[in-house]
Amino acid sequence: MNSTSKPPLLRVDGLRTVFALPDGREVAAVSDVSLALNAGETLGLVGESGSGKSVTALSILRLVMPPGRIAAGRIHFDGQDILALDEAALRTIRGRKIGFIFQEPMVALNPVYTIGQQIAETLAVHRIARGAAARAKAIQWLEAARVPDAARRATEYPHQLSGGLRQRAMIALALCAEPSLVIADEPTTALDVTVQAEILDLLRELRASLGLALLLITHDLGVVAEMADRVAVMYGGRIVEDGPVGDVFRTPAHPYTQGLLACLPGTSDGRRLTVIPGTVPSLGQFPAGCAFAPRCPHRLGACDVAPPATTSIGADRRVRCVLHESATGVTS
């Protein structure tokens, strides 16, 4: 966690989110996740598909739907206990104080309303503007999101926009209530490289101009290196390593982090790309010990017994690995 004396804007402690299986068992998609995010800071949450990143994000806003549920943990945002709020109070947080940029704009945007109507409705729901004023603000936010010919685009439906324009509209929708925290779940998925760069540049510019805190969920380490102040590496529903981006990328402590970085093109000699053998276990198939143990080149007998504890390995750095448990500073 960050060592600053000021309380973080968002703090998650010991989050456990489970899903009920048809056979009656409950399995954890997210287990003992703790993270903190300060005002104006960007935290990259990175890992392969199936690691639990999106479930963590949905849990923060209590958007996990049955058969999923939050089974344990604490989530505090700006001094409020998110898990203790009723639905009416939650509606004052979602969208207004925490914006969410969904992975698939075509799914998240309402197909039967124009882009302008959807932004104007959000402004009205949060009592920011109504009527003509809301429609004018909708166009202003589309312009801020670099949507060309914003006045015309505001009258169009999601299916009439390209993938890049839909993502820009999604960003305008997430930011129009001027939240202090934005959660961006794979914001550049399925976009071509040029559009990805434009979207990331837009997010960086808006974060700076609006003073946003950003929780950036991605599987792309290059995006994290470019955008984030700190990084949390997730695998098997747990955060296995976190710390300042530069420190983690220069001296990765967890074998999974080391493997991810080794997979980047240009990091090893020869023509073949380095790969991590195996795949992320399916939900309900995690081993009893360290979830990464079956794929780990440094596997020990202790790795199969129980999940490793979290160990502090320096200023603002933590890792979950038996290779580091002999060091001082075991925190859980």
TADAJO-V224113 format. One record per residue. RES is the residue in three letters. SS is DSSP state (A for helix, B for strand, O for the rest). OMEGA is omega in whole degrees, -180 to 180 (none if undefined). Layout:
res:RES ss:SS omega:OMEGA
res:RES ss:SS omega:OMEGA
//
This chain:
res:MET ss:O omega:-180
res:ASN ss:O omega:-173
res:SER ss:O omega:-179
res:THR ss:O omega:-178
res:SER ss:O omega:179
res:LYS ss:O omega:-179
res:PRO ss:O omega:179
res:PRO ss:O omega:177
res:LEU ss:O omega:178
res:LEU ss:B omega:175
res:ARG ss:B omega:178
res:VAL ss:B omega:-179
res:ASP ss:B omega:172
res:GLY ss:B omega:-177
res:LEU ss:B omega:175
res:ARG ss:B omega:179
res:THR ss:B omega:-174
res:VAL ss:B omega:177
res:PHE ss:B omega:178
res:ALA ss:B omega:177
res:LEU ss:O omega:-179
res:PRO ss:O omega:-179
res:ASP ss:O omega:177
res:GLY ss:O omega:178
res:ARG ss:O omega:170
res:GLU ss:B omega:-180
res:VAL ss:B omega:-176
res:ALA ss:B omega:171
res:ALA ss:B omega:177
res:VAL ss:B omega:-175
res:SER ss:B omega:174
res:ASP ss:B omega:180
res:VAL ss:B omega:176
res:SER ss:B omega:177
res:LEU ss:B omega:178
res:ALA ss:B omega:-179
res:LEU ss:B omega:-179
res:ASN ss:O omega:178
res:ALA ss:O omega:178
res:GLY ss:O omega:-176
res:GLU ss:O omega:174
res:THR ss:B omega:176
res:LEU ss:B omega:175
res:GLY ss:B omega:175
res:LEU ss:B omega:-168
res:VAL ss:B omega:178
res:GLY ss:O omega:179
res:GLU ss:O omega:174
res:SER ss:O omega:-179
res:GLY ss:O omega:-179
res:SER ss:O omega:179
res:GLY ss:O omega:-176
res:LYS ss:A omega:-176
res:SER ss:A omega:178
res:VAL ss:A omega:175
res:THR ss:A omega:-180
res:ALA ss:A omega:-180
res:LEU ss:A omega:179
res:SER ss:A omega:-179
res:ILE ss:A omega:179
res:LEU ss:O omega:-179
res:ARG ss:O omega:178
res:LEU ss:O omega:177
res:VAL ss:O omega:-177
res:MET ss:O omega:175
res:PRO ss:O omega:12
res:PRO ss:O omega:177
res:GLY ss:B omega:175
res:ARG ss:B omega:174
res:ILE ss:B omega:-174
res:ALA ss:B omega:-177
res:ALA ss:B omega:175
res:GLY ss:B omega:178
res:ARG ss:B omega:177
res:ILE ss:B omega:179
res:HIS ss:B omega:178
res:PHE ss:B omega:177
res:ASP ss:O omega:177
res:GLY ss:O omega:-179
res:GLN ss:B omega:177
res:ASP ss:B omega:-175
res:ILE ss:A omega:-176
res:LEU ss:A omega:-180
res:ALA ss:A omega:-176
res:LEU ss:O omega:172
res:ASP ss:O omega:-175
res:GLU ss:A omega:180
res:ALA ss:A omega:179
res:ALA ss:A omega:178
res:LEU ss:A omega:-179
res:ARG ss:A omega:176
res:THR ss:O omega:178
res:ILE ss:O omega:-178
res:ARG ss:B omega:178
res:GLY ss:O omega:-176
res:ARG ss:O omega:-178
res:LYS ss:O omega:176
res:ILE ss:B omega:176
res:GLY ss:B omega:-177
res:PHE ss:B omega:174
res:ILE ss:B omega:-174
res:PHE ss:O omega:-177
res:GLN ss:O omega:-177
res:GLU ss:O omega:-179
res:PRO ss:A omega:-178
res:MET ss:A omega:177
res:VAL ss:A omega:-176
res:ALA ss:A omega:-180
res:LEU ss:O omega:-180
res:ASN ss:O omega:-174
res:PRO ss:O omega:-174
res:VAL ss:O omega:176
res:TYR ss:O omega:177
res:THR ss:B omega:178
res:ILE ss:A omega:180
res:GLY ss:A omega:179
res:GLN ss:A omega:-178
res:GLN ss:A omega:177
res:ILE ss:A omega:180
res:ALA ss:A omega:179
res:GLU ss:A omega:177
res:THR ss:A omega:178
res:LEU ss:A omega:180
res:ALA ss:A omega:-180
res:VAL ss:A omega:-179
res:HIS ss:O omega:173
res:ARG ss:O omega:178
res:ILE ss:O omega:179
res:ALA ss:O omega:178
res:ARG ss:O omega:173
res:GLY ss:A omega:-177
res:ALA ss:A omega:179
res:ALA ss:A omega:179
res:ALA ss:A omega:179
res:ARG ss:A omega:178
res:ALA ss:A omega:178
res:LYS ss:A omega:178
res:ALA ss:A omega:179
res:ILE ss:A omega:179
res:GLN ss:A omega:-180
res:TRP ss:A omega:175
res:LEU ss:A omega:176
res:GLU ss:A omega:178
res:ALA ss:A omega:178
res:ALA ss:O omega:177
res:ARG ss:O omega:174
res:VAL ss:O omega:-179
res:PRO ss:O omega:-180
res:ASP ss:O omega:-171
res:ALA ss:A omega:-178
res:ALA ss:A omega:179
res:ARG ss:A omega:-179
res:ARG ss:A omega:179
res:ALA ss:O omega:-179
res:THR ss:O omega:-177
res:GLU ss:O omega:-180
res:TYR ss:B omega:-177
res:PRO ss:A omega:-176
res:HIS ss:A omega:180
res:GLN ss:A omega:-177
res:LEU ss:O omega:173
res:SER ss:O omega:180
res:GLY ss:A omega:179
res:GLY ss:A omega:179
res:LEU ss:A omega:176
res:ARG ss:A omega:179
res:GLN ss:A omega:176
res:ARG ss:A omega:177
res:ALA ss:A omega:178
res:MET ss:A omega:178
res:ILE ss:A omega:177
res:ALA ss:A omega:180
res:LEU ss:A omega:-179
res:ALA ss:A omega:-174
res:LEU ss:A omega:-169
res:CYS ss:O omega:178
res:ALA ss:O omega:178
res:GLU ss:O omega:178
res:PRO ss:O omega:177
res:SER ss:O omega:178
res:LEU ss:B omega:174
res:VAL ss:B omega:173
res:ILE ss:B omega:-179
res:ALA ss:B omega:-177
res:ASP ss:B omega:-180
res:GLU ss:O omega:-172
res:PRO ss:O omega:-178
res:THR ss:O omega:180
res:THR ss:O omega:174
res:ALA ss:O omega:175
res:LEU ss:O omega:179
res:ASP ss:O omega:-170
res:VAL ss:A omega:-179
res:THR ss:A omega:-180
res:VAL ss:A omega:176
res:GLN ss:A omega:-179
res:ALA ss:A omega:179
res:GLU ss:A omega:-180
res:ILE ss:A omega:179
res:LEU ss:A omega:177
res:ASP ss:A omega:178
res:LEU ss:A omega:179
res:LEU ss:A omega:180
res:ARG ss:A omega:-179
res:GLU ss:A omega:-178
res:LEU ss:A omega:177
res:ARG ss:A omega:-179
res:ALA ss:A omega:-175
res:SER ss:A omega:-178
res:LEU ss:A omega:-180
res:GLY ss:O omega:-175
res:LEU ss:O omega:160
res:ALA ss:B omega:-175
res:LEU ss:B omega:170
res:LEU ss:B omega:-173
res:LEU ss:B omega:-179
res:ILE ss:B omega:-175
res:THR ss:B omega:170
res:HIS ss:O omega:-174
res:ASP ss:O omega:-179
res:LEU ss:A omega:178
res:GLY ss:A omega:178
res:VAL ss:A omega:180
res:VAL ss:A omega:-180
res:ALA ss:A omega:-176
res:GLU ss:A omega:-168
res:MET ss:A omega:-164
res:ALA ss:O omega:171
res:ASP ss:O omega:178
res:ARG ss:B omega:-178
res:VAL ss:B omega:172
res:ALA ss:B omega:-178
res:VAL ss:B omega:-173
res:MET ss:B omega:177
res:TYR ss:B omega:176
res:GLY ss:O omega:177
res:GLY ss:O omega:-179
res:ARG ss:B omega:171
res:ILE ss:B omega:-175
res:VAL ss:B omega:178
res:GLU ss:B omega:173
res:ASP ss:B omega:180
res:GLY ss:B omega:176
res:PRO ss:B omega:-175
res:VAL ss:A omega:-177
res:GLY ss:A omega:-179
res:ASP ss:A omega:-178
res:VAL ss:A omega:-177
res:PHE ss:A omega:178
res:ARG ss:A omega:-177
res:THR ss:O omega:-180
res:PRO ss:O omega:-175
res:ALA ss:O omega:-177
res:HIS ss:O omega:179
res:PRO ss:A omega:178
res:TYR ss:A omega:177
res:THR ss:A omega:177
res:GLN ss:A omega:180
res:GLY ss:A omega:179
res:LEU ss:A omega:-178
res:LEU ss:A omega:179
res:ALA ss:A omega:-180
res:CYS ss:O omega:-179
res:LEU ss:O omega:178
res:PRO ss:O omega:176
res:GLY ss:O omega:-179
res:THR ss:O omega:178
res:SER ss:O omega:180
res:ASP ss:O omega:177
res:GLY ss:O omega:-176
res:ARG ss:O omega:-178
res:ARG ss:O omega:175
res:LEU ss:O omega:175
res:THR ss:O omega:178
res:VAL ss:O omega:172
res:ILE ss:O omega:-178
res:PRO ss:O omega:178
res:GLY ss:O omega:-178
res:THR ss:O omega:175
res:VAL ss:O omega:180
res:PRO ss:O omega:176
res:SER ss:O omega:178
res:LEU ss:O omega:-179
res:GLY ss:O omega:-178
res:GLN ss:O omega:179
res:PHE ss:O omega:178
res:PRO ss:O omega:-177
res:ALA ss:O omega:-179
res:GLY ss:O omega:177
res:CYS ss:O omega:-177
res:ALA ss:O omega:-178
res:PHE ss:O omega:-174
res:ALA ss:A omega:-179
res:PRO ss:A omega:-179
res:ARG ss:A omega:-169
res:CYS ss:O omega:178
res:PRO ss:O omega:-178
res:HIS ss:O omega:-175
res:ARG ss:O omega:176
res:LEU ss:O omega:179
res:GLY ss:A omega:-179
res:ALA ss:A omega:-178
res:CYS ss:A omega:-176
res:ASP ss:A omega:-174
res:VAL ss:O omega:-176
res:ALA ss:O omega:176
res:PRO ss:O omega:-179
res:PRO ss:O omega:177
res:ALA ss:O omega:176
res:THR ss:B omega:-178
res:THR ss:B omega:173
res:SER ss:B omega:-176
res:ILE ss:B omega:-180
res:GLY ss:B omega:-179
res:ALA ss:O omega:174
res:ASP ss:O omega:177
res:ARG ss:B omega:179
res:ARG ss:B omega:179
res:VAL ss:B omega:174
res:ARG ss:B omega:-179
res:CYS ss:O omega:-179
res:VAL ss:A omega:178
res:LEU ss:A omega:-178
res:HIS ss:A omega:-176
res:GLU ss:O omega:178
res:SER ss:O omega:178
res:ALA ss:O omega:178
res:THR ss:O omega:174
res:GLY ss:O omega:173
res:VAL ss:B omega:-173
res:THR ss:O omega:179
res:SER ss:O omega:none
//
